[in-house]
């Protein structure tokens, strides 16, 4: 059995999915999303807090 606890094939597939290059449409969406975020940001509520972007 694979060290992940999955069968060797399933473990290999899982590892391969995390190791391959990925480029979805997030690169195009992020600038638009930041514009929306900027319009809705209220510094009286969120000042000093970080909001993660994944």
N, C-alpha and C positions, 0 to 999 in steps of 0.2 A: 504494500500500500504506500502511496505517496505521503511524504511528511505532512502535507496539509490535511490529511485525514480523508481525502477524496481518492477515488481510484486513480491510477497513474495517468490515464488518458484525460480524465476530467481535470486533474491537477495541472497537467501540462497545458490544457486549453485555457484554464484560468490564468496561469502565469503568462502565457503568450498574449492574452488580451490586455494585461497590464503593461507589458513590455513593448508593444508595438506603438508606432507613431500614430497619433490621432489628431485630426483637424476637422472638427465639425463646423457648423455654421456659427458657433459662438464668437468667432473672430469678427464676423460681420455684425452680430447682434449687440456685442458689448458697447460700442459707441452710442447706439440708440438707447440702450438700457441706462447708460450713465446719464444721458440727457433727461430721461424720465426721473431717475433718482434725484438729479440736481433740482428738478422742479418740485419734487415732493419732500425734499429734505427740510426738516425744521430744526434749526440749531438750538432752539430752546428746549427741545426734547432730547436731541441726540448729541449735543456738544460734548466732546471728550470721550465718546464711545466709538469703537471701531466696528465697522460693518464689513464682514468678510465677503469677498466675491470669489466664488469658486468657478 
